[in-house]
Amino acid sequence: MQFELKNWMALLTVSLGVFAITLDGSMMPVAIGSIVNGLNTDIGSVQAAMALHSLIMAAVYLSAGKLADKIGQKRVFTTGAIIFAIGTFTAGLSPNVPVLLLGWSVIKPIGGAMMIPTAISLIYLNYEGTLRTTAFGIFAAFTAAAAVIGPVWMGMIASNFSWRWAFGTEPLLILLVLFFAAPVHESERQPELQFDIRGAIMSFTGLGLVVLGATLAGELGWWKARRPFLIGETGIAPFGMSVAALMILAGMVVLALFACWSIKQSRLSRPSLFHMKIFRHTTYSTGVALGFLFQLTVGGLLFVLPVFLQSALGLGAMQTGLVLLPYTMGIFIFALGASRLPETMSVQRIIQAGLAIMLIGVVWVQATASLELNLGVLAPALFVFGAGAGIVLARLPGLTLSSIGPDELGEAAGGASTGRELGVAFAVAVLGSIFLALMFGNVVEQYDAYHDISGVTLEDRQQAIMELEDWAAKTTDDDWQTFLSTIPEETSAAYKSLVAESYLTAYRITLRILTFVVAAMLCCAFLLKGAQKQAPE
């Protein structure tokens, strides 16, 4: 099989589409400060927007993958591209947080969820053997290029113009996607395939409840209610339990019912949104788990690092984007290089090597954590972490689907994409909440120590943390600086120092958690078996 024009078109089409999605996602962490100031909101609201975005994407993937089997991968991909463009355009025009949520966190992720699993399927269908390996490597390099350009692009636009203009440029990429899509080959459509509407509703509801509960748990509590869930002025905390915990439990119950429903439908030869038997393939199930943990790690780092750089060290959006550049360059270079490795090399070993390099990188990043951060030392650490991530990113998707037949490709790709998006959602919801909880807790602890306040009970401390969270949610940077100017200079300097130290402590602990996750990924990678070599088809 040789590269023909239509093959180049297929790769270019899906790569440009996912380039736009990745560009958008990589811009948001850098834009946090600009959006907070521009919409007069707080970090928690932007965190909620990012989590809701992942919630919608995770809940739609399975339906999108199955729909692609019925009406065609290309049709679902191009329709998703149009919806994505509408969402980003709406986000760019948003005058307030609700409109931003509508465009960036609801409309856009529906389009993106239709594009990503079908993009992977289209590459799998348009290329064979070693060309498929090369195509996945180039695809990963495109994704990495977007990750390289996104932070710098957002930093430059936000610093000189407005973050809105950065989001407004993405529909232009979608026009190119639609232009190049015509000759792309897709599998034979299955119009007779019936869509499992009940399964789609259960999967959407279950995944949505789990992600929403995880998003709210930092504020409401993971088990016992920190504060009630408010509907209007009515607080809800049944039996003293957190509503977030109840949402997670309810979501898990619905997902269990969805699994039972799918198994029953398969046994009776009836339509099923997702066949659970796919998880019997060890390579597939392990690949999905690794995809979840990979996105949890990368998403967690790309949330806490920009917040630390901007809130503790005072870097601007442009500076933050430049700091992240070595990381994204590492992904780009090594994702492209990983696709050109000899066919005789074990794919399993390649992925394990990438994870080992990621582990070295995250430990190195952790060692650089300081309020006197030397960016010259951080840069090679981020590059090493990105190099390992690039290797994994280039090889894991192809290996995950290597044991799946063509008739199951759509739903398998949807399931793998769901796992990755859940990783992104939990990175923002769980790791982000842990990071902010540690930061606020440390501020209260150091404030008490500075003012020599003793005899504080646990309940008093929790109440002080919640009051601080509420105060921070309503306070802009200008309000904070105005407040500091009204108090004695010595006290002002002490407050600045204790806030910065609190961010540093939270940052270090979160990095330790990420180190543990990467180590767990490396152990999990030894379960990858089956398609260990890149044998041509």
C-alpha positions as CSV (number, residue, x, y, z in Angstrom):
1,M,0.0,0.0,0.0
2,Q,1.4,3.4,-1.1
3,F,0.5,6.9,0.1
4,E,-2.0,8.2,-2.4
5,L,-3.7,11.5,-2.4
6,K,-6.8,10.2,-0.7
7,N,-4.6,8.7,2.0
8,W,-2.9,12.0,2.6
9,M,-6.3,13.7,2.7
10,A,-7.5,11.3,5.4
11,L,-4.5,11.9,7.6
12,L,-4.7,15.6,7.0
13,T,-8.4,15.8,7.7
14,V,-8.4,14.0,11.0
15,S,-5.1,15.5,12.1
16,L,-6.4,19.1,11.5
17,G,-9.6,18.3,13.3
18,V,-7.9,16.9,16.4
19,F,-5.3,19.7,16.1
20,A,-8.2,22.2,16.6
21,I,-9.5,20.2,19.6
22,T,-6.1,19.9,21.3
23,L,-5.2,23.5,20.5
24,D,-8.4,24.6,22.3
25,G,-7.7,22.3,25.3
26,S,-4.1,23.4,25.7
27,M,-5.1,27.1,25.6
28,M,-7.5,26.9,28.5
29,P,-4.9,26.4,31.3
30,V,-3.0,29.4,30.2
31,A,-6.1,31.5,29.8
32,I,-7.4,30.8,33.4
33,G,-6.1,34.1,34.8
34,S,-7.3,36.1,31.8
35,I,-10.8,34.6,31.9
36,V,-11.0,35.1,35.7
37,N,-10.3,38.8,35.2
38,G,-12.2,39.2,31.9
39,L,-15.4,37.7,33.2
40,N,-15.0,38.9,36.8
41,T,-15.1,35.4,38.2
42,D,-12.9,33.0,40.1
43,I,-10.6,30.0,39.5
44,G,-13.3,27.7,40.8
45,S,-15.7,28.7,38.1
46,V,-13.1,28.1,35.4
47,Q,-12.3,24.8,37.0
48,A,-16.0,23.9,36.9
49,A,-16.1,24.9,33.2
50,M,-13.2,22.5,32.5
51,A,-14.7,19.7,34.5
52,L,-18.2,20.2,32.8
53,H,-16.4,20.1,29.4
54,S,-14.9,16.7,30.3
55,L,-18.2,15.5,31.7
56,I,-20.0,16.1,28.4
57,M,-17.2,14.6,26.3
58,A,-16.9,11.5,28.4
59,A,-20.7,11.0,28.3
60,V,-21.1,11.3,24.6
61,Y,-18.1,9.2,23.3
62,L,-19.8,5.8,23.5
63,S,-22.9,7.1,21.6
64,A,-20.7,8.8,19.0
65,G,-18.7,5.6,18.4
66,K,-21.8,3.5,17.9
67,L,-23.4,6.1,15.7
68,A,-20.4,6.1,13.5
69,D,-20.8,2.4,12.9
70,K,-24.4,3.1,11.7
71,I,-24.2,6.2,9.5
72,G,-20.4,6.4,8.8
73,Q,-17.3,7.6,10.6
74,K,-16.8,10.5,8.2
75,R,-20.3,11.9,8.5
76,V,-20.1,11.8,12.3
77,F,-16.6,13.4,12.2
78,T,-17.7,16.3,9.9
79,T,-20.9,16.9,11.8
80,G,-19.0,17.0,15.0
81,A,-16.5,19.5,13.5
82,I,-19.4,21.9,12.7
83,I,-20.8,21.6,16.2
84,F,-17.3,22.2,17.6
85,A,-16.9,25.4,15.6
86,I,-20.2,26.7,16.8
87,G,-19.2,26.1,20.4
88,T,-15.8,27.8,20.2
89,F,-17.3,30.8,18.4
90,T,-19.9,31.1,21.2
91,A,-17.2,30.8,23.8
92,G,-15.2,33.6,22.2
93,L,-18.2,35.9,22.3
94,S,-19.3,35.0,25.9
95,P,-20.1,38.1,28.0
96,N,-20.3,36.0,31.2
97,V,-19.7,32.6,32.7
98,P,-23.1,31.0,31.8
99,V,-22.5,31.7,28.1
100,L,-18.9,30.5,28.4
101,L,-20.3,27.3,29.9
102,L,-22.8,26.9,27.1
103,G,-20.3,27.4,24.3
104,W,-17.1,25.9,25.7
105,S,-18.4,23.4,28.2
106,V,-21.6,22.1,26.4
107,I,-21.7,22.7,22.7
108,K,-18.0,22.4,21.9
109,P,-17.4,19.1,23.8
110,I,-20.4,17.4,22.0
111,G,-18.7,18.2,18.7
112,G,-15.3,17.1,20.0
113,A,-16.7,13.9,21.3
114,M,-18.0,13.1,17.9
115,M,-14.7,13.8,16.3
116,I,-12.0,12.1,18.4
117,P,-13.2,8.4,18.3
118,T,-14.1,8.7,14.6
119,A,-10.7,10.3,13.9
120,I,-8.9,7.2,15.4
121,S,-11.2,4.9,13.5
122,L,-10.6,6.7,10.2
123,I,-6.8,6.4,10.6
124,Y,-7.2,2.7,11.4
125,L,-9.4,2.2,8.2
126,N,-7.3,4.3,5.8
127,Y,-3.9,2.8,6.6
128,E,-2.5,-0.7,7.0
129,G,0.6,-2.3,8.4
130,T,3.6,0.0,8.9
131,L,1.9,2.9,7.2
132,R,-0.8,2.8,10.0
133,T,2.0,3.0,12.6
134,T,3.5,6.0,10.7
135,A,0.1,7.6,10.4
136,F,-0.6,7.3,14.1
137,G,2.8,8.8,14.8
138,I,2.1,11.8,12.5
139,F,-1.3,12.1,14.0
140,A,0.2,12.2,17.5
141,A,2.8,14.8,16.2
142,F,-0.1,17.0,15.0
143,T,-1.7,16.7,18.4
144,A,1.6,17.6,20.1
145,A,2.1,20.5,17.7
146,A,-1.2,21.9,18.9
147,A,-0.1,21.4,22.4
148,V,3.1,23.3,21.5
149,I,1.3,26.2,19.8
150,G,-1.8,26.5,22.0
151,P,-0.2,27.8,25.3
152,V,2.1,30.3,23.4
153,W,-0.7,31.3,21.0
154,M,-3.1,32.0,23.9
155,G,-0.4,33.7,25.9
156,M,0.4,36.0,23.1
157,I,-3.2,36.8,22.1
158,A,-4.3,37.2,25.8
159,S,-1.4,39.5,26.6
160,N,-1.8,41.7,23.6
161,F,-5.5,41.5,22.7
162,S,-8.0,39.2,24.4
163,W,-8.4,35.5,25.1
164,R,-11.6,35.7,23.1
165,W,-9.6,36.1,19.8
166,A,-7.7,32.9,20.5
167,F,-10.9,30.9,20.7
168,G,-12.3,32.8,17.7
169,T,-9.6,31.5,15.4
170,E,-10.5,27.8,15.8
171,P,-13.5,27.8,13.4
172,L,-11.1,28.7,10.6
173,L,-9.3,25.4,11.1
174,I,-12.7,23.6,10.9
175,L,-13.3,25.1,7.5
176,L,-10.1,23.4,6.3
177,V,-11.2,20.2,7.8
178,L,-14.5,20.3,5.9
179,F,-12.6,21.2,2.7
180,F,-10.2,18.2,2.9
181,A,-12.8,15.6,4.1
182,A,-14.4,14.7,0.7
183,P,-12.1,11.8,-0.4
184,V,-11.7,10.2,3.0
185,H,-12.5,6.5,3.1
186,E,-14.8,5.1,5.7
187,S,-16.1,1.6,6.5
188,E,-19.3,0.4,5.0
189,R,-22.3,2.0,6.7
190,Q,-24.7,-0.3,8.6
191,P,-28.0,1.6,8.3
192,E,-29.8,-1.6,9.5
193,L,-27.9,-1.3,12.8
194,Q,-30.3,-0.3,15.5
195,F,-29.2,2.3,18.1
196,D,-29.5,1.4,21.7
197,I,-31.3,4.5,23.0
198,R,-31.9,3.1,26.5
199,G,-28.2,2.2,26.8
200,A,-27.2,5.6,25.6
201,I,-29.4,7.3,28.2
202,M,-28.0,5.1,31.0
203,S,-24.3,5.6,29.9
204,F,-24.8,9.4,29.6
205,T,-26.6,9.5,33.0
206,G,-24.1,7.3,34.8
207,L,-20.9,8.9,33.5
208,G,-22.5,12.4,34.0
209,L,-23.3,11.7,37.6
210,V,-19.8,10.3,38.4
211,V,-18.0,13.2,36.8
212,L,-20.4,15.9,38.2
213,G,-20.1,14.3,41.7
214,A,-16.3,14.3,41.5
215,T,-16.4,18.0,40.4
216,L,-18.6,19.1,43.3
217,A,-16.8,16.9,45.9
218,G,-14.0,19.4,46.6
219,E,-16.6,22.0,47.6
220,L,-19.3,19.8,49.1
221,G,-17.2,17.0,50.6
222,W,-16.2,13.5,49.5
223,W,-18.4,11.7,52.1
224,K,-19.6,13.9,54.9
225,A,-21.1,17.2,53.8
226,R,-18.7,20.1,54.2
227,R,-21.6,22.4,53.2
228,P,-25.1,21.7,51.9
229,F,-25.9,21.6,48.2
230,L,-28.0,24.7,47.6
231,I,-31.1,24.7,45.4
232,G,-32.2,28.3,45.6
233,E,-32.0,29.0,49.3
234,T,-32.7,25.4,50.3
235,G,-29.7,23.4,51.5
236,I,-29.6,19.6,50.9
237,A,-27.4,17.3,52.9
238,P,-29.4,14.1,53.6
239,F,-28.3,12.3,56.8
240,G,-25.3,14.7,56.9
241,M,-23.9,13.1,53.7
242,S,-22.4,15.1,50.8
243,V,-24.7,15.3,47.8
244,A,-21.5,14.9,45.7
245,A,-20.9,11.5,47.2
246,L,-24.5,10.5,46.6
247,M,-24.1,11.5,42.9
248,I,-21.0,9.4,42.5
249,L,-22.7,6.4,44.1
250,A,-25.8,6.9,42.0
251,G,-23.6,7.2,38.9
252,M,-21.8,3.9,39.7
253,V,-25.1,2.1,40.2
254,V,-26.4,3.4,36.9
255,L,-23.2,2.3,35.2
256,A,-23.5,-1.1,36.7
257,L,-27.1,-1.3,35.4
258,F,-25.8,-0.2,32.0
259,A,-23.2,-3.0,32.0
260,C,-25.9,-5.6,33.0
261,W,-28.2,-4.2,30.3
262,S,-25.5,-4.4,27.7
263,I,-24.6,-8.0,28.6
264,K,-28.3,-9.0,28.5
265,Q,-28.8,-7.3,25.1
266,S,-25.7,-9.1,23.7
267,R,-26.9,-12.5,24.9
268,L,-30.3,-11.9,23.3
269,S,-28.6,-10.6,20.1
270,R,-30.3,-7.3,20.5
271,P,-28.8,-3.8,19.8
272,S,-26.2,-2.8,22.4
273,L,-24.4,0.5,22.7
274,F,-21.3,-1.1,24.0
275,H,-20.5,-4.9,24.1
276,M,-18.8,-5.6,27.4
277,K,-17.1,-8.6,25.9
278,I,-14.6,-6.2,24.3
279,F,-12.9,-5.9,27.6
280,R,-12.0,-9.5,27.4
281,H,-9.1,-8.4,25.2
282,T,-6.3,-7.9,27.7
283,T,-4.5,-5.5,25.4
284,Y,-7.6,-3.3,24.9
285,S,-8.7,-3.2,28.6
286,T,-5.1,-2.5,29.7
287,G,-4.8,0.2,27.0
288,V,-8.0,1.9,28.2
289,A,-6.7,1.9,31.8
290,L,-3.4,3.4,30.7
291,G,-5.2,6.0,28.6
292,F,-7.2,7.1,31.7
293,L,-4.1,7.3,33.9
294,F,-2.1,9.1,31.2
295,Q,-4.7,11.8,30.8
296,L,-5.1,12.0,34.6
297,T,-1.3,12.7,34.9
298,V,-1.0,15.1,32.0
299,G,-4.2,16.9,32.7
300,G,-3.3,17.3,36.4
301,L,0.1,18.7,35.6
302,L,-1.3,21.1,33.1
303,F,-3.8,22.4,35.7
304,V,-1.6,22.8,38.8
305,L,1.5,24.1,37.1
306,P,0.0,27.1,35.4
307,V,-2.0,28.0,38.5
308,F,1.2,27.8,40.6
309,L,3.2,29.8,38.1
310,Q,0.5,32.6,37.8
311,S,-0.8,32.7,41.4
312,A,2.4,32.0,43.4
313,L,5.1,33.3,41.1
314,G,3.1,36.1,39.4
315,L,3.8,35.0,35.8
316,G,1.6,36.3,33.0
317,A,-0.2,34.3,30.4
318,M,2.5,34.7,27.8
319,Q,5.3,33.8,30.3
320,T,3.3,30.7,31.4
321,G,2.9,29.6,27.7
322,L,6.7,29.9,27.2
323,V,7.4,27.9,30.3
324,L,5.2,25.0,29.0
325,L,6.9,25.1,25.6
326,P,9.7,22.6,26.5
327,Y,7.1,20.1,27.6
328,T,5.1,20.4,24.4
329,M,8.2,20.3,22.3
330,G,9.2,17.1,24.0
331,I,5.8,15.6,23.0
332,F,6.1,16.8,19.4
333,I,9.7,15.5,18.7
334,F,9.3,12.1,20.4
335,A,5.8,11.4,19.2
336,L,7.1,11.8,15.6
337,G,10.3,9.8,16.3
338,A,8.4,7.0,18.0
339,S,6.6,6.2,14.8
340,R,9.8,5.6,12.9
341,L,11.3,3.0,15.3
342,P,12.2,-0.4,13.7
343,E,9.3,-2.8,13.2
344,T,11.1,-5.5,15.2
345,M,10.9,-3.5,18.4
346,S,8.2,-4.6,20.8
347,V,5.4,-2.0,21.1
348,Q,4.9,-3.0,24.7
349,R,8.6,-2.2,25.5
350,I,8.3,1.1,23.6
351,I,5.4,2.2,25.8
352,Q,7.1,1.0,28.9
353,A,10.2,3.0,28.0
354,G,8.0,6.1,27.4
355,L,6.4,5.7,30.9
356,A,9.8,5.3,32.5
357,I,10.9,8.5,30.9
358,M,7.7,10.2,32.1
359,L,8.5,9.0,35.6
360,I,12.0,10.5,35.5
361,G,10.5,13.7,34.2
362,V,7.8,14.1,36.9
363,V,10.3,13.4,39.6
364,W,12.6,16.0,38.1
365,V,9.8,18.5,37.9
366,Q,9.0,17.8,41.6
367,A,12.6,18.5,42.5
368,T,12.5,22.0,40.9
369,A,9.5,23.1,42.9
370,S,10.4,26.3,44.7
371,L,9.4,30.0,45.1
372,E,12.8,30.8,43.6
373,L,12.0,28.6,40.7
374,N,14.8,28.4,38.1
375,L,13.1,28.2,34.8
376,G,16.3,27.0,33.2
377,V,16.2,24.0,35.5
378,L,12.5,23.4,35.0
379,A,12.7,23.5,31.2
380,P,14.7,20.2,30.7
381,A,12.6,18.5,33.4
382,L,9.4,19.4,31.4
383,F,11.1,18.4,28.1
384,V,11.9,14.9,29.6
385,F,8.4,14.5,30.8
386,G,7.0,15.6,27.5
387,A,9.4,13.2,25.6
388,G,8.0,10.2,27.5
389,A,4.4,11.4,27.0
390,G,5.1,11.8,23.3
391,I,6.2,8.2,23.0
392,V,3.2,6.9,24.8
393,L,0.8,9.2,22.9
394,A,2.2,7.9,19.6
395,R,2.0,4.2,20.3
396,L,-0.8,3.5,22.8
397,P,-3.9,4.3,20.6
398,G,-2.9,1.9,17.9
399,L,-1.9,-0.9,20.3
400,T,-5.2,-0.5,22.3
401,L,-7.3,-1.2,19.1
402,S,-4.9,-3.8,17.7
403,S,-7.0,-6.8,18.9
404,I,-10.4,-5.3,17.8
405,G,-12.3,-6.5,14.7
406,P,-13.7,-4.0,12.2
407,D,-17.3,-4.6,13.3
408,E,-16.4,-3.4,16.8
409,L,-14.1,-0.7,15.9
410,G,-16.5,2.3,16.4
411,E,-17.6,1.3,19.9
412,A,-14.1,0.2,20.9
413,A,-12.7,3.6,19.9
414,G,-15.6,5.3,21.7
415,G,-14.8,3.3,24.9
416,A,-11.1,4.1,24.7
417,S,-11.9,7.8,24.2
418,T,-14.3,7.7,27.1
419,G,-11.5,6.3,29.4
420,R,-9.1,9.1,28.3
421,E,-11.7,11.8,28.8
422,L,-12.6,10.5,32.2
423,G,-8.9,10.9,33.0
424,V,-9.0,14.6,31.9
425,A,-12.2,15.1,34.0
426,F,-10.7,13.5,37.1
427,A,-7.5,15.5,36.7
428,V,-9.4,18.7,36.9
429,A,-12.1,17.6,39.3
430,V,-10.1,15.5,41.8
431,L,-6.5,16.6,41.5
432,G,-7.6,20.2,41.0
433,S,-9.8,20.0,44.1
434,I,-7.0,18.4,46.2
435,F,-4.6,21.2,45.1
436,L,-7.0,24.0,46.0
437,A,-8.1,22.3,49.3
438,L,-4.4,22.0,50.3
439,M,-3.7,25.6,49.4
440,F,-6.6,27.0,51.3
441,G,-5.9,24.8,54.3
442,N,-2.3,25.9,54.4
443,V,-3.3,29.6,54.2
444,V,-5.5,29.2,57.3
445,E,-2.9,27.2,59.2
446,Q,-0.1,29.7,58.4
447,Y,-2.4,32.7,59.2
448,D,-3.1,31.2,62.6
449,A,0.6,30.7,63.2
450,Y,1.4,34.2,62.1
451,H,-1.1,35.7,64.5
452,D,-0.3,33.2,67.2
453,I,-3.9,31.9,67.3
454,S,-4.1,28.7,69.4
455,G,-6.8,26.4,70.6
456,V,-8.5,26.2,67.2
457,T,-10.8,23.2,66.9
458,L,-11.1,21.1,63.8
459,E,-14.6,22.5,63.2
460,D,-13.4,26.1,63.5
461,R,-10.6,25.4,61.1
462,Q,-13.0,23.8,58.5
463,Q,-15.3,26.8,58.9
464,A,-12.4,29.2,58.3
465,I,-11.3,27.3,55.2
466,M,-14.9,27.5,53.7
467,E,-15.1,31.2,54.5
468,L,-11.8,31.8,52.8
469,E,-12.9,29.8,49.8
470,D,-16.1,32.0,49.6
471,W,-14.0,35.2,50.0
472,A,-11.6,34.2,47.3
473,A,-14.4,33.3,44.9
474,K,-15.6,37.0,45.1
475,T,-12.2,38.7,45.2
476,T,-10.3,39.7,42.1
477,D,-6.6,40.4,41.8
478,D,-7.2,44.1,42.0
479,D,-9.3,43.7,45.1
480,W,-6.5,41.6,46.7
481,Q,-3.9,44.3,45.9
482,T,-6.2,47.0,47.2
483,F,-6.6,45.1,50.4
484,L,-2.9,44.7,50.8
485,S,-2.3,48.4,50.3
486,T,-4.6,49.2,53.3
487,I,-2.6,47.2,55.9
488,P,0.9,47.7,57.3
489,E,3.7,46.9,54.9
490,E,5.1,44.2,57.2
491,T,1.7,42.5,57.5
492,S,1.2,42.8,53.7
493,A,4.5,41.2,53.0
494,A,3.7,38.4,55.4
495,Y,0.3,37.7,53.8
496,K,1.9,37.6,50.4
497,S,4.5,35.2,51.6
498,L,2.1,32.8,53.4
499,V,-0.1,32.6,50.3
500,A,2.8,31.8,48.1
501,E,4.1,29.2,50.5
502,S,0.7,27.6,50.6
503,Y,0.6,27.4,46.8
504,L,4.0,25.8,46.9
505,T,3.1,23.2,49.5
506,A,-0.1,22.2,47.6
507,Y,1.9,22.1,44.3
508,R,4.6,19.8,45.8
509,I,2.0,17.4,47.3
510,T,0.1,17.2,44.0
511,L,3.3,16.4,42.2
512,R,3.9,13.5,44.6
513,I,0.5,12.2,43.7
514,L,1.3,12.5,40.0
515,T,4.6,10.6,40.6
516,F,2.7,7.8,42.2
517,V,0.2,7.7,39.2
518,V,3.0,7.4,36.6
519,A,4.6,4.6,38.6
520,A,1.3,2.8,38.7
521,M,1.1,3.2,34.9
522,L,4.5,1.7,34.4
523,C,3.4,-1.3,36.5
524,C,0.2,-1.6,34.6
525,A,2.0,-1.5,31.2
526,F,3.5,-4.9,32.0
527,L,0.1,-6.4,31.4
528,L,0.2,-5.3,27.8
529,K,0.4,-8.5,25.8
530,G,-0.7,-9.8,22.5
531,A,0.2,-7.4,19.7
532,Q,3.7,-6.8,21.0
533,K,5.4,-6.3,17.6
534,Q,4.7,-4.0,14.7
535,A,4.1,-6.8,12.3
536,P,2.8,-5.6,8.9
537,E,-0.7,-6.8,8.0
